[in-house]
Each structure stands twice: as C-alpha cells, then as structure tokens.
Amino acid sequence: MTKKRIYVAGHRGMVGSAICRQLSLRDNVELVVRTHAELDLTSQKDVQQFFQEENIDQVYLAAAKVGGIHANNTYPAEFIYQNLMIECNIIHSAHCSNVQKLLFLGSSCIYPKYAEQPMKESALLTGILESTNEPYAIAKIAGIKLCESYNRQYGRDYRSVMPTNLYGMNDNFHPQNSHVIPALMRRFHEAKEASMPEVVVWGTGTPMREFLYVDDMAAASIHVMELEDSVYISNTEPMLSHINVGTGVDCTIREMAETMAAVVGYTGQIIFDTSKPDGTPRKLMDVSRLQNLGWKYKYDLYEGLELTYKWYLQNIDSFRA
C-alpha cells in the first residue's frame, strides 16, 4: 500500500497537533513534520529546499503566529510579517514542487468588524476590519487570496477553512498573550487554588462569541480536504475558495466565563473590567455551507471546556514553568 506523505505545518500548535492525532490513526498516511528548530518557515530558501527533498503529497498549513487582543495590539509587526512569510513560502514552494492539494487554515477575524451576523463567506472584503487584530487579519486574507490565485492560474486544488474561536489541548495558556478561553481557564484555576474572592474579566461581558473545540476543527479540516472536487466546487461560489468552520451557536463572554467557572469549580465573584476593550461586538459564523458538505460539530462548549481543563491539569507544571 502506497502511503500519502502529508506535511502538517505547525504540528506542535493546537490545531496542527489535533490534525496529526487524527491523521496518525490512518494506515494510508505517512505524516511529515518539522519543528521550528528543524525548519524556519519564514525562510524562503529553507522551505523551498524542504519541499524539493521530501516528495510531499498534501499540505495542511496550520502554522501561524497567533494570540489574543493584548498580543495583537503589542506585536502587530510580528503578526503581519511572520504570517505573510509562512503562507507565501509554503504555498509557493508547494506549487513549485507540484503539490496539488493544500489546505490553508485562516481565522474568522478576516471578516469586517460590523459584518452582518451570522457571517457568510461572501462578507469577505466588504468593510473595515477590527483594529485590534487588523495586521493578523490582513495576513490571513492574503493566505486565502494566495490559494485562490494559484488555483486560478495553475489549476491547483488549494482550499481554505476559516475557523471560529478555537480552544482545546495544546492551546497557549500564557497569562498575557493567550486567547480568551485559555487565559480565563488559567485565571479561574489559579483563583480557585488561592481562594481568591473574585476574578477579573476584560471588557463588559456583553460581546457575543462562538467557540469550537479543536478536535472538531481538525475533523472539519480533514473533511474539507478530502471532499471530491465536484462536491467541493458545487458548494463553493466562483473565486470564493474558503469555507467557514464553527458551531453556528454563540454566547456572551459573560456566559462563557460563568460556564468556565462551573467547569473549573471556582465559586467566587466574576468582575468585568469595563475599562478594557471588548473587541468586535459579535462574531458568529454562517456554517450552512459546511453543513451542506456533510459536516457538523460534535462537542458543545461545556464538553469541550471539560476536556480542555482535564488536559490543562495534566500539563499544569509546564505552564507554571
């Protein structure tokens, strides 16, 4: 049996590791991975050499520099530069080495700040972006357009999936530079341990957010990658190569924080710091296209948070270090 050599870029990250876990269960797949020390994805020369040597059949492009509001505000240059370089190098080198199938993982922040809810794929480039993560969003939009351009000019089959807010195993639990769920999970856990009377959450608690457990994202990514061309194209508008991935269900940040407290077992007060930014007022994905393509999420928010917290407790020493 000939095995497909599948390169997962970003295999140590939250999404990349979940994709690897699921692909590793298949007998017909040979996973190809490289650490940052082994391959600098911002180096065009190194990435080109990697593809020339490795005879790759498919690529999952899950590598990215990611972070929450604080990180995006503090390091905008790194966010736009590193993400642009990673995307350009991998997509172009894959093409030059005749890799026909590639899946690019983007982000829901590509959509305008005040996009009509729920956000359809067609909302892309119809309005201004949320200012706190505009450099990151522009890099992700560029990734979509790279895939579209290589498809149009060279007949490649490079697809893009746009996940909603993700969380789960191998997330970044840094106290300042992480996304809202891992940041709050750590904060609630440490408050419980220290018997703190209150936990402070940024913003008013009123923004609406949709959350997707990372194993669901991995399953959706593989599903989209493996769709027959005729099925995929018939459900994708001309020149619109990206597909939303999410639950189609959202909640307020307050509701999420209260669910988090219940999962962690924190019984103190939750205080909202209204001097801190809220970000986009609502971000809900229209996932009807993905559902029409035969995929739906498995884990609701409580189940996903339970699984994430269990993993967090098993790995807590590494976060403290």
C-alpha positions in Angstrom: 0.0 0.0 0.0 1.4 3.4 -1.0 1.1 5.9 1.8 0.3 9.6 1.2 3.1 11.8 2.5 1.2 14.5 4.3 3.0 17.6 5.7 1.4 19.3 8.6 2.9 22.7 9.1 2.5 23.8 12.7 2.2 20.3 14.1 3.0 21.4 17.7 0.3 24.0 17.7 -3.2 23.5 18.9 -4.8 22.8 15.5 -1.8 21.2 13.9 -1.4 18.7 16.7 -5.1 17.8 16.6 -4.9 17.2 12.8 -1.8 15.0 13.4 -3.6 13.0 16.1 -6.5 12.2 13.7 -4.4 11.5 10.6 -2.0 9.3 12.6 -4.8 6.8 13.0 -4.9 6.1 9.3 -2.9 3.3 7.8 -2.5 5.1 4.4 -0.9 8.2 5.8 2.8 9.0 6.5 3.0 12.2 8.5 5.8 14.6 7.7 6.5 17.2 10.4 9.3 19.6 11.3 9.9 21.7 14.5 10.8 25.3 14.2 14.5 24.4 15.0 14.5 22.0 12.1 12.7 24.2 9.6 12.3 28.0 9.8 9.1 28.6 7.9 9.9 32.3 7.4 13.0 31.4 5.4 12.1 31.0 1.7 15.3 29.1 0.9 14.8 26.6 3.7 11.1 25.9 2.8 11.9 25.5 -0.9 14.7 23.0 0.0 12.3 21.1 2.3 9.7 20.6 -0.4 12.3 19.7 -3.1 13.6 16.9 -0.8 10.5 15.5 0.8 8.2 14.5 -2.0 5.0 15.8 -0.3 1.6 14.7 -1.5 -0.6 17.0 0.6 -0.2 20.0 3.0 -2.2 21.2 6.0 -1.0 24.8 6.6 -1.8 25.2 10.3 1.4 27.1 11.2 0.8 30.7 12.3 1.7 33.3 14.9 -1.4 33.7 17.0 -2.6 35.5 20.1 -5.3 37.4 21.8 -6.2 41.1 21.9 -3.2 42.0 24.0 -0.7 40.2 21.9 -2.1 41.5 18.6 -2.0 45.1 20.0 1.5 44.7 21.3 3.2 42.9 18.4 1.4 44.0 15.2 4.6 43.9 13.1 5.4 40.3 14.1 1.9 39.2 13.4 1.7 40.5 9.9 5.3 39.7 8.9 5.6 36.2 10.2 2.2 35.1 9.0 2.7 36.5 5.5 6.1 34.9 5.2 4.9 31.5 6.4 2.0 31.5 3.9 3.9 32.8 0.9 6.8 30.3 1.5 4.7 27.2 2.0 2.1 27.8 -0.7 4.6 28.9 -3.4 7.1 26.1 -2.5 4.3 23.5 -2.5 3.3 24.7 -6.0 6.9 24.7 -7.3 7.2 21.1 -6.1 3.9 20.1 -7.8 1.9 19.5 -4.7 -1.7 19.5 -6.0 -3.6 19.5 -2.7 -3.2 22.0 0.2 -5.5 23.2 3.0 -4.9 26.7 4.5 -6.3 27.5 7.9 -7.4 31.0 8.4 -9.4 32.8 11.0 -12.8 34.4 11.5 -11.2 37.7 12.1 -10.9 38.1 8.3 -14.4 39.4 8.2 -15.4 43.1 8.7 -15.9 44.4 12.2 -19.6 45.1 11.6 -20.3 42.2 9.2 -23.9 41.1 9.1 -24.5 38.2 11.5 -24.1 35.3 11.1 -21.1 36.0 8.8 -21.2 34.4 5.4 -18.2 33.7 3.3 -19.3 36.4 0.9 -18.8 39.1 3.6 -15.0 39.0 3.0 -13.6 42.4 2.0 -16.9 44.2 2.3 -16.0 46.5 5.2 -13.3 47.7 7.7 -11.6 45.2 10.0 -11.4 45.2 13.8 -8.5 47.5 14.5 -7.0 45.3 17.3 -6.2 42.4 15.0 -6.1 44.1 11.6 -2.4 43.1 10.7 -3.2 39.4 11.5 -6.4 39.5 9.6 -4.8 41.0 6.5 -2.2 38.3 6.6 -4.9 35.6 6.7 -6.8 37.3 3.9 -3.6 37.2 1.9 -3.4 33.5 2.5 -6.9 32.9 1.1 -6.0 35.0 -2.0 -2.8 33.1 -2.5 -4.7 29.9 -2.6 -7.3 31.4 -5.0 -4.6 32.8 -7.2 -2.7 29.5 -7.6 -5.9 27.7 -8.2 -6.9 30.2 -11.0 -3.5 30.5 -12.7 -2.1 27.0 -12.2 -5.2 24.7 -11.7 -4.1 23.8 -8.1 -6.6 22.5 -5.5 -5.7 24.8 -2.6 -8.6 25.1 -0.2 -9.1 27.4 2.8 -11.1 26.9 6.0 -11.9 29.8 8.3 -12.4 28.6 11.9 -14.3 30.5 14.6 -12.6 31.0 18.0 -10.8 27.7 18.8 -9.7 26.2 22.1 -8.5 22.8 23.5 -5.5 20.7 24.0 -2.1 22.3 23.3 -3.6 25.8 23.5 -1.4 28.7 24.6 -2.1 29.4 28.3 0.3 32.4 28.7 -1.3 34.8 31.2 -1.0 37.8 28.8 -0.6 36.6 25.2 -3.3 33.9 25.0 -6.8 33.9 23.7 -9.8 34.4 26.0 -10.6 30.8 26.9 -7.1 29.6 27.9 -6.4 32.9 29.6 -9.6 32.6 31.7 -9.1 28.9 32.4 -5.7 29.7 33.9 -7.1 32.7 35.8 -10.0 30.8 37.3 -7.9 27.8 38.2 -5.3 29.9 40.0 -8.0 31.9 41.7 -9.6 28.7 43.0 -6.2 27.4 44.2 -5.5 30.7 46.1 -9.1 31.0 47.4 -9.4 34.5 45.7 -12.7 36.1 46.2 -13.0 37.5 42.7 -11.7 37.0 39.1 -11.5 40.0 36.7 -12.5 39.5 33.1 -11.7 42.1 30.4 -14.5 44.2 28.9 -18.2 44.4 29.6 -19.0 40.7 29.1 -21.6 41.6 26.5 -19.8 40.7 23.2 -21.1 37.5 21.6 -18.6 34.8 20.7 -18.7 31.4 19.1 -16.3 28.7 20.3 -15.2 25.5 18.7 -13.3 22.6 20.3 -10.0 21.9 18.5 -10.8 18.2 17.7 -13.9 19.4 15.9 -11.7 21.8 13.9 -9.3 19.0 12.9 -12.1 16.7 11.8 -13.6 19.5 9.7 -10.3 20.3 8.1 -9.7 16.7 7.1 -13.3 16.5 5.8 -12.9 19.6 3.6 -9.5 18.4 2.3 -10.9 15.0 1.3 -14.1 16.3 -0.4 -14.4 15.2 -4.0 -13.7 18.1 -6.4 -17.2 18.1 -7.9 -18.8 18.2 -4.4 -16.5 20.9 -3.1 -16.8 23.1 -6.2 -20.6 22.8 -6.4 -20.8 24.2 -2.9 -18.3 27.0 -3.4 -19.1 30.2 -5.2 -16.7 31.0 -8.1 -13.5 32.6 -6.9 -14.6 32.0 -3.2 -12.4 29.2 -2.1 -12.8 29.5 1.7 -15.3 27.7 4.0 -16.4 28.8 7.5 -15.9 26.2 10.3 -17.8 26.6 13.5 -20.8 25.6 15.5 -23.3 28.2 14.3 -24.0 28.8 18.0 -22.7 31.7 20.1 -22.9 33.1 23.7 -21.9 36.2 25.6 -18.4 36.5 27.2 -20.2 36.6 30.5 -22.0 33.3 29.8 -18.7 31.7 28.7 -17.0 32.9 31.9 -19.8 31.5 34.0 -19.5 28.2 32.2 -15.7 28.3 32.7 -16.2 28.9 36.4 -18.5 25.9 36.7 -16.1 23.6 34.9 -13.1 24.7 37.0 -15.1 24.7 40.2 -14.5 28.4 41.0 -17.2 29.8 43.3 -16.0 33.4 43.8 -17.3 36.6 42.1 -16.7 37.4 38.4 -15.9 41.1 37.9 -15.9 42.8 34.5 -13.3 45.5 33.9 -15.1 47.9 31.5 -12.0 50.0 31.0 -10.6 47.2 28.9 -11.5 46.7 25.2 -14.3 44.4 24.1 -13.2 43.9 20.5 -15.8 43.0 17.9 -19.4 43.2 19.3 -20.4 39.9 17.8 -18.7 37.1 15.7 -20.9 34.3 14.7 -20.2 32.2 11.6 -22.7 31.1 9.0 -21.8 27.4 8.7 -24.5 26.4 6.3 -22.1 25.7 3.5 -20.1 23.3 5.6 -23.2 21.6 6.9 -24.3 21.2 3.3 -21.0 19.5 2.6 -21.8 16.9 5.3 -20.1 18.0 8.5 -21.3 19.2 11.9 -19.6 19.8 15.2 -19.5 17.1 17.9 -18.6 18.9 21.2 -20.7 21.7 22.9 -18.9 24.4 25.0 -19.3 22.6 28.3 -18.0 19.3 27.0 -15.1 21.0 25.2 -14.1 23.0 28.3 -14.2 19.9 30.4 -11.8 18.1 28.1 -9.6 21.1 27.9 -9.4 21.6 31.7 -8.6 17.9 32.2 -5.7 18.3 29.8 -4.7 21.6 31.4 -4.4 19.9 34.9 -2.3 17.1 33.4 0.1 19.6 31.9 0.0 22.3 34.5 3.6 22.1 35.6 4.8 23.1 32.1 2.6 26.2 32.1 3.9 27.3 35.5 7.5 26.8 34.3 
